[in-house]
Amino acid sequence: MKSMKTRTGLVALAIALPLSLAACGSSSDNTAAAGGSTPAATSSDAMTSTPSDTMTSSESMDAAAAVFGEGCAAVPKDGSGSFNGMATDPVATAASNNPLLSTLVTAVKTAGLVDTLNSAPEITVFAPVNDAFAKIPAADLKKVLADKPTLTKILTNHVVAGKLSPDQLAGDHKTLAGTTITVKGSGENFTVGKADAKVICGNVPTANATVYIIDGVLMP
């Protein structure tokens, strides 16, 4: 049943992505960087959202207890960017409130993927920290940000259907980009992809996703 749910989630995401990108045509290229794929998506333009009705207060209060990794210490202790704050927001909105992920958020806005990620039913996101993007030469990063198809493929290479718990993390996983990424490790020590990006803060809950913050960018 879980496998069927995962496949169903992947098909839904695969359908949602081209529809979202189609809405980001030439008329919305200038609005994508402002945070929305269509002019009507005012709530996602501002990266704001109503807390999920499915996330109970007790689950929110337990969010910090679920995470692991040395990088978790850099996450704000309170407020919307804290673990408890992120737990009540959909993933793109939650990431926008976390100062460790500001470069990733800029890329997501530029690609017009805010609505796609926020509306996905259940996903796992491998989220590169700002320092991961800083490893990319500035000229190369600027070029990628200006190439929406390439940027979209890179970003969706970080997204997997289904919420993966730590005990499900190791192995091969099909990404929304259509590629396969391999996660190695166990317990609280994992590396992701060909570059062996390290999970520095794992099992971070958001309203519709589980996030693993990593120290590298996963190239397709």
Buried (B, 14 or more C-beta within 10 A) or exposed (E): EEEEEBEBBBEBBEEBBEEBBEBBEEEBEEBBEBBBBBEEBEBBBBBBBEBBEEBEEEBBEBBBEBBBBEBBEEBBEEEBBBBBBBBBBBBBBBBBBBEBBBBBBBBBBBBBBBBBBBBBBBBBBBBBBBEBBEEBEEEEBEEBBEEBEBBBBBBBBBBBBBBBEBEBBBEEBBBBBEBEBEBEBEEEEBBBBEBBBBBBBBBBBBBBBBBBBBBBBBEB
